[in-house]
C-alpha cells in the first residue's frame, strides 16, 4: 500500500500541466515554473492576505520558509522530487 505522500506524487506526475493554485490540493507539492528548483507545499488560505500560505522547502539544508501566493497564480504540478 502506497503512503499518502506517494499517492499525491503519483497524481502530480500524471498531471503534467500548469494549473491555478486554488486547484492544487492542500499539502501537495508544486513549483512556480517548470524549470524552477524551488519546491512549495500548499498550506492554509489566509483571509487577511487573501492568499494561500505556501511553504518553501529545500531538501539540501532543510530550510523552511513561508510565502503568500495568490490563488489565481498558475503553478506547475509535474516534477520528480
N, C-alpha and C positions, 0 to 999 in steps of 0.2 A: 504494500500500500504506500502510495506517494505521500510525502509530507505536504502540508498545506502550502508552504512556500514553493515546493516543486510544482504543484498544480498551477499556481499563479504563473510561474516562469514558463511552463508548457503553454498556457493560454496566451501569454505575451509573445512567445516565439512564433506561434501560428498566426498572429495578427498582422504584423509587418506593415503598419501604416501610421500616419500621423492622425491623432485623434485629439479632441478637446480634453483638457484636464478634468472637466466635470464628468466625463465618461470613463475615466480611469477609476478602478475600484480602490477603496481605502486600503492602504498598506501595500499597494502594488508598486513595482519599480518602473521608472521611466527616465528618459533623457529629454532635454530640450531640443536637441538636434540629433540627427542620425549618427554623425561622426564625433559627437561630444564624449569626453571621457568622464564627465561628472554624472553620477547616478543619483536620482532622487527617489524618495518614497513619499507617497501622498498620505497626509495625516488629516486632521480635523479642519472644518471650514471655520474661519474666523470672521464673525459678523462685523466686528469693529473695522477690520481692514478690508472687508469684502473680497477676501481671497483665501485660498487654501494654504494651510501651513504645510510645508514640504521639508523633509529632512534631507540634507546633502550628506552623503556617506561616501567616504574614501576608504577602501579596504586596506590600503598600504600602511597607513598610520592610525587608523581608527578615529579620525576626526569626524565629529558630528556637528553640523551647523543647521540652523533653521532659516527658511526663506519663505516669503509670501509670494504666491504666484496666482494670478487671476484665473478664474475658471474657464474663460474663453480661449486661453493660450493653447496653441496646438503643440502637442508633445509627441515624441517618438516612443513607441512601445514595443520595439522588436530588436532585441540585442541579447547577447550571451554575457552573463555577468559571473 
